Amino acid sequence: MAVMTPMTSWELFEDLRAVQEEMLRVNRGRAWPPGQQYDAGTGAAAWAPVVDIAERTDAYLVAADLPGVKIGDLEITFEDGLLTIQGERRFARDVAGEKVHRAERCFGTFRRSITLPSHVQADKIEASIQDGVLHVLVPKAQEVQAKRIEVRAGQGYAAVTASADAAKNGG
């Protein structure tokens, strides 16, 4: 009977996301909805877009909800492993003569910074926006992508080192 060994893995962003959500939940005893952060300087909630971060074998993918944000009001930078998305969502309506009964959508400036591993190709980062969702593709450097290792028949470690020595000596 085969015994199954449970496999566990560390999710790069899962721990960070959980800590961030917990901090937002308990910040000054208040619960902030997703996309809002507490600004200690003003004592008010400031908005930030919610993001999804995924990893493929060749790249990291970041998606941010930015409905109503114009491309000209958006700036994306990557420096020292930190991807920063910042910009402004402007209030779209002229409220003169209107009585607003409820205003739940956040407006104003925002900034969202995401720490990524340093082994990315910063010069190949691409960003596009469609239907109010920003997509940022951050390619991984070639040396960190998984590589297939060929298995050869031989006499263990001695055969591998002998083969490597023969290759160095032109044999």
C-alpha positions as CSV (number, residue, x, y, z in Angstrom):
1,M,0.0,0.0,0.0
2,A,1.4,3.4,-1.0
3,V,1.6,6.1,1.5
4,M,0.8,9.6,0.3
5,T,2.9,12.4,1.7
6,P,1.1,15.7,1.9
7,M,2.9,18.4,-0.1
8,T,2.9,22.0,1.2
9,S,4.1,25.0,-0.7
10,W,4.6,28.6,0.2
11,E,2.5,31.0,-1.8
12,L,4.6,34.1,-2.5
13,F,1.8,36.6,-2.3
14,E,-0.8,34.7,-0.2
15,D,0.8,35.5,3.2
16,L,1.2,39.2,2.2
17,R,-2.4,39.5,1.1
18,A,-3.7,37.9,4.3
19,V,-1.6,40.3,6.4
20,Q,-2.8,43.3,4.4
21,E,-6.4,42.3,4.8
22,E,-6.0,41.8,8.5
23,M,-4.4,45.2,8.9
24,L,-7.2,46.9,7.0
25,R,-9.8,45.1,9.1
26,V,-8.4,46.0,12.5
27,N,-6.9,49.4,11.7
28,R,-8.1,51.7,14.5
29,G,-10.9,49.3,15.2
30,R,-12.7,50.1,11.9
31,A,-13.4,47.8,9.1
32,W,-12.6,49.2,5.7
33,P,-14.1,47.8,2.5
34,P,-11.8,46.3,-0.1
35,G,-10.0,49.1,-2.0
36,Q,-10.0,51.6,0.9
37,Q,-7.2,52.3,3.2
38,Y,-6.9,54.3,6.3
39,D,-4.9,57.6,6.0
40,A,-3.5,58.4,9.4
41,G,-2.6,61.9,8.3
42,T,-6.2,62.9,7.5
43,G,-8.1,60.4,9.7
44,A,-10.1,59.3,6.7
45,A,-10.4,56.5,4.3
46,A,-8.4,56.9,1.1
47,W,-9.1,54.6,-1.9
48,A,-6.8,52.2,-3.6
49,P,-7.7,49.8,-6.4
50,V,-8.2,46.2,-5.5
51,V,-5.7,43.9,-7.3
52,D,-5.2,40.3,-8.2
53,I,-1.7,38.9,-8.5
54,A,-1.0,35.6,-10.3
55,E,2.1,33.8,-11.3
56,R,2.9,31.8,-14.4
57,T,6.1,29.9,-15.2
58,D,7.2,32.8,-17.4
59,A,5.7,35.9,-15.7
60,Y,3.7,37.6,-12.9
61,L,0.3,39.0,-13.8
62,V,-1.2,41.9,-11.9
63,A,-4.8,43.0,-12.6
64,A,-6.3,46.1,-10.9
65,D,-9.8,47.4,-11.0
66,L,-9.7,51.0,-12.3
67,P,-13.1,51.9,-13.7
68,G,-13.3,55.5,-14.7
69,V,-9.6,56.1,-14.6
70,K,-8.3,57.6,-17.9
71,I,-4.9,56.4,-19.3
72,G,-3.6,60.0,-19.0
73,D,-4.3,59.9,-15.2
74,L,-2.4,56.6,-14.7
75,E,1.3,56.1,-14.0
76,I,3.0,52.7,-13.6
77,T,6.7,52.4,-12.4
78,F,9.0,49.5,-11.5
79,E,12.0,50.2,-9.3
80,D,14.0,47.9,-7.0
81,G,11.4,45.1,-7.1
82,L,8.5,47.5,-6.4
83,L,5.7,47.8,-9.0
84,T,3.8,51.0,-8.3
85,I,0.4,51.9,-9.8
86,Q,-0.7,55.4,-9.1
87,G,-3.1,57.9,-10.6
88,E,-6.4,59.6,-10.1
89,R,-10.1,58.9,-10.6
90,R,-12.0,62.1,-11.0
91,F,-15.6,62.7,-10.0
92,A,-17.4,62.4,-13.3
93,R,-20.6,64.3,-12.6
94,D,-21.4,68.0,-12.3
95,V,-23.3,68.0,-8.9
96,A,-24.6,71.6,-9.3
97,G,-28.3,71.5,-8.7
98,E,-28.3,67.8,-7.7
99,K,-28.9,66.4,-4.3
100,V,-26.7,63.3,-3.8
101,H,-28.5,60.7,-1.7
102,R,-25.7,58.1,-1.6
103,A,-22.0,58.3,-2.8
104,E,-20.2,55.0,-2.3
105,R,-17.7,55.2,-5.1
106,C,-14.3,56.5,-4.2
107,F,-12.6,59.3,-6.1
108,G,-9.3,61.1,-5.9
109,T,-5.7,60.1,-6.1
110,F,-4.5,56.5,-5.4
111,R,-1.3,54.6,-5.1
112,R,-0.8,50.9,-4.9
113,S,2.7,49.3,-4.5
114,I,3.4,45.6,-5.0
115,T,6.7,44.0,-4.1
116,L,7.8,41.5,-6.7
117,P,10.9,39.3,-6.8
118,S,13.9,41.1,-8.3
119,H,14.4,38.4,-10.9
120,V,12.1,40.0,-13.5
121,Q,12.8,41.6,-16.9
122,A,11.9,45.2,-16.0
123,D,12.4,46.5,-19.6
124,K,9.8,44.0,-20.9
125,I,6.9,44.9,-18.5
126,E,3.7,45.6,-20.4
127,A,0.5,47.2,-19.3
128,S,-2.9,47.5,-21.0
129,I,-6.4,48.5,-19.8
130,Q,-9.7,47.2,-21.0
131,D,-13.2,47.5,-19.6
132,G,-11.8,49.3,-16.5
133,V,-9.3,46.6,-15.7
134,L,-5.6,47.3,-15.8
135,H,-3.4,44.3,-16.8
136,V,0.3,44.4,-16.1
137,L,2.5,41.5,-17.3
138,V,5.9,41.3,-15.6
139,P,8.1,38.7,-17.4
140,K,10.5,36.6,-15.3
141,A,14.1,36.5,-16.1
142,Q,15.1,33.5,-18.1
143,E,17.5,32.1,-15.5
144,V,14.7,31.7,-12.9
145,Q,12.2,29.9,-15.2
146,A,11.9,26.1,-14.7
147,K,14.2,24.1,-16.9
148,R,13.8,20.4,-17.9
149,I,16.7,18.3,-16.8
150,E,17.6,15.3,-19.0
151,V,18.1,12.1,-17.0
152,R,20.8,9.7,-18.4
153,A,21.7,6.1,-17.5
154,G,24.9,5.9,-15.7
155,Q,26.8,5.0,-12.5
156,G,25.5,7.7,-10.2
157,Y,27.4,10.8,-9.4
158,A,30.7,9.5,-10.7
159,A,29.2,9.1,-14.2
160,V,27.8,12.6,-14.2
161,T,31.2,14.2,-13.1
162,A,33.1,12.0,-15.5
163,S,30.8,13.2,-18.3
164,A,31.2,16.8,-17.3
165,D,35.1,16.4,-17.2
166,A,35.1,14.8,-20.6
167,A,33.1,17.7,-22.0
168,K,35.6,20.2,-20.5
169,N,38.5,18.4,-22.0
170,G,37.0,18.2,-25.4
171,G,36.1,14.5,-25.2
